[in-house]
Amino acid sequence: MSDQDQLKALRVRIDSLDEKILELISERASCAQQVARAKLLSLPAGEKAVFYRPEREAWVLKHIMELNQGPLDNEEVARLFREIMSSCLALEQPLKVAYLGPEGTFTQAAALKHFGHAVISVPMTAIDEVFREVAAGAVNFGVVPVENSTEGAVNHTLDSFLEHDLVICGEVELRIHHHLLVGETTKTDRITRIYSHAQSLAQCRKWLDAHYPNVERVAVSSNADAAKRVKSEWNSAAIAGDMAASLYGLSKLAEKIEDRPDNSTRFLIIGNQEVPPTGDDKTSVIVSMRNKPGALHELLVPFHIAGIDLTRIETRPSRSGKWTYAFFIDFVGHHRDPLISDVLEKINQEAVALKVLGSYPKAVL
């Protein structure tokens, strides 16, 4: 067989496979519609149907990754299935998801990574607004940043958990790549200011010191806002990501300028529904302890004795009084696990207050 004949045969085979894939996707979508009808028919009077199940979605993605034999890597395969699941879920009920806006932020990218592109994403101007929209039921879920691997905790998010009674339903980890962006009218040899969010400026501090040491750095509300400003200014640049560059039609003067190549941000999914155990979960709690010597040691000992893996601990001023503190703790496991339930009970006996923010599947993507 000639090379040309072989190429033609392969294209015929690909066309045949595409037709089969389309048929299977359509069949899956039809099943999703049947699931929606079954849920509505079995629902007791007055109750709302729950169409999105975080534990189910996490299991499906992990299962697909376990079955994958290549040549596409696990993450790429999971992304494809995430989009199929997102579109099928939209046939049952389109999800509304609030995120820290405006359009083009890393938080929106995290929302789309977790829920897929078939959701209705709603930008909010502040983290507290995301919490309020979810609490009011105006949206199904919210996405907020909680920590960055370079700059640490996002305190606005931690403080919002002190003020609102919402449940953490999931987490997303996003690799953060910052680019120096300019517009069509930018005079690149006469840049006098660089806009970005304060955290992004901090994450690119060394690069900026080396390349633009005398240029003014202006902190704005978001990277997307920075990109929007640059669009109409000839003497400025912005630090932002791929989504903002595409959305506002900017070009990259320099790519991947973050100081640490492994720079990542963790985001939390907030909602109003508890998530059942999946066998691969994390739990987040807030604990307020009495202000006395050894309070933190007293808090951590039960975790140590039980062999529970703590993945994060942060401290914030408590709302209950001057010089008192609340501890935000993440650990491996689900709060319904007997071992963890026992540990939380012991802590509750000594604490001023204990609040379980939620147990949720570990980030898959």
Secondary structure, DSSP 8 states (H G I E B T S, - for coil): --HHHHHHHHHHHHHHHHHHHHHHHHHHHHHHHHHHHHHHHT--TT-------HHHHHHHHHHHHHH--SSS-HHHHHHHHHHHHHHHHHHH---EEEEESSTT-HHHHHHHHHH-TTSEEEEESSHHHHHHHHHHTSSSEEEEEEEETTTEE-HHHHHHHHH---EEEEEEEEE---EEEE-TT--GGG--EEEEEHHHHHHTHHHHHHH-TTSEEEEES-HHHHHHHHTT-SSEEEEE-HHHHHHTT-EEEES---SSTT-EEEEEEEESS-----SSEEEEEEEE--SSTTHHHHHHHHHHHHT--EEEEEEEE-TTSTT-EEEEEEEES-TTSHHHHHHHHHHHHH-SEEEEEEEEE----
